[in-house]
């Protein structure tokens, strides 16, 4: 069951979050190769985050999955989730960090 955990300093109050949940769920399922009903998405906003020495919109995302992760999958996740955050929350892709963890591997391969 993949879990996508998105943390951002963007205030989410008053925003329609359903499209973010839907987009992130579909992307993780398609890229990792798991059914959508197995994907969990957690979204936290208004966090104290500084990136590059400033507090402009930024996000830190973790994905934890049991298998299905390789270098190509990581690259697709970075690009796709970066696009979603840019489109839905106006977070530039250059202000987005993704950590991917595969619970079935001993050591995480480098990109």
C-alpha positions as CSV (number, residue, x, y, z in Angstrom):
1,X,0.0,0.0,0.0
2,X,1.8,3.2,-1.1
3,X,1.5,6.2,1.1
4,X,2.0,9.7,-0.2
5,X,2.7,12.2,2.6
6,X,2.7,15.8,1.4
7,X,3.9,18.6,3.8
8,X,3.8,22.2,2.7
9,X,4.0,25.7,4.0
10,X,1.0,26.8,1.8
11,X,-2.2,27.6,3.7
12,X,-4.8,25.0,2.6
13,X,-7.7,26.7,4.4
14,X,-10.6,27.3,1.9
15,X,-9.0,25.4,-0.9
16,X,-10.7,22.5,-2.6
17,X,-8.3,19.6,-1.7
18,X,-10.2,16.9,-3.5
19,X,-8.4,17.5,-6.8
20,X,-5.0,17.2,-5.1
21,X,-6.0,13.9,-3.4
22,X,-7.4,12.6,-6.7
23,X,-4.4,13.6,-8.7
24,X,-1.8,12.3,-6.2
25,X,-3.7,9.0,-5.8
26,X,-4.0,8.4,-9.6
27,X,-0.3,9.3,-10.2
28,X,1.1,7.1,-7.4
29,X,-1.1,4.1,-8.4
30,X,-0.3,4.4,-12.1
31,X,3.5,5.0,-11.7
32,X,4.1,2.5,-8.9
33,X,1.7,-0.1,-10.4
34,X,-0.8,-0.5,-7.5
35,X,-4.6,-0.2,-7.5
36,X,-5.9,3.3,-6.5
37,X,-7.8,1.8,-3.6
38,X,-4.5,0.8,-2.0
39,X,-3.0,4.3,-2.1
40,X,-3.1,6.6,0.9
41,X,-2.5,10.4,0.6
42,X,-1.9,12.6,3.6
43,X,-1.8,16.4,3.0
44,X,-0.6,18.8,5.7
45,X,-0.5,22.6,5.1
46,X,0.5,25.8,6.9
47,X,3.7,24.2,8.2
48,X,6.8,26.1,9.1
49,X,9.1,25.2,6.1
50,X,12.1,27.2,4.9
51,X,13.7,26.1,1.7
52,X,16.8,27.8,0.2
53,X,16.8,30.2,3.1
54,X,13.3,31.6,2.5
55,X,9.7,30.7,3.3
56,X,8.2,31.0,-0.2
57,X,5.8,28.2,-1.2
58,X,7.6,24.8,-0.8
59,X,6.8,21.2,-0.2
60,X,8.4,18.1,1.2
61,X,6.8,14.8,0.2
62,X,7.5,11.2,1.2
63,X,6.3,8.1,-0.5
64,X,6.5,4.8,1.3
65,X,5.8,1.7,-0.8
66,X,6.2,-2.1,-0.5
67,X,7.9,-2.8,-3.8
68,X,7.5,-1.2,-7.3
69,X,10.2,1.4,-6.8
70,X,13.2,1.8,-9.0
71,X,15.1,4.7,-10.5
72,X,12.7,5.2,-13.4
73,X,9.7,5.1,-11.1
74,X,11.4,7.7,-8.8
75,X,12.0,10.1,-11.7
76,X,8.4,9.8,-12.8
77,X,7.1,10.4,-9.3
78,X,9.3,13.5,-8.9
79,X,8.1,14.9,-12.2
80,X,4.4,14.1,-11.8
81,X,4.0,15.0,-8.2
82,X,6.0,18.2,-8.9
83,X,3.6,19.1,-11.7
84,X,0.6,18.4,-9.4
85,X,1.9,20.6,-6.6
86,X,2.7,23.4,-9.1
87,X,-0.7,23.2,-10.8
88,X,-2.8,22.8,-7.6
89,X,-0.8,24.8,-5.0
90,X,1.5,27.1,-7.1
91,X,4.6,25.4,-5.7
92,X,7.4,25.7,-8.2
93,X,9.0,22.3,-9.0
94,X,12.4,23.7,-7.9
95,X,10.9,24.1,-4.4
96,X,9.7,20.5,-4.0
97,X,11.7,17.7,-2.4
98,X,10.6,14.0,-2.7
99,X,11.9,11.2,-0.5
100,X,11.0,7.7,-1.7
101,X,11.3,4.7,0.5
102,X,10.7,1.1,-0.6
103,X,10.1,-1.1,2.5
104,X,11.2,-4.3,0.6
105,X,14.8,-3.2,0.0
106,X,17.7,-3.1,2.4
107,X,19.4,-0.1,0.9
108,X,17.8,2.6,-1.1
109,X,19.4,2.9,-4.6
110,X,20.6,6.4,-5.6
111,X,19.2,8.2,-8.6
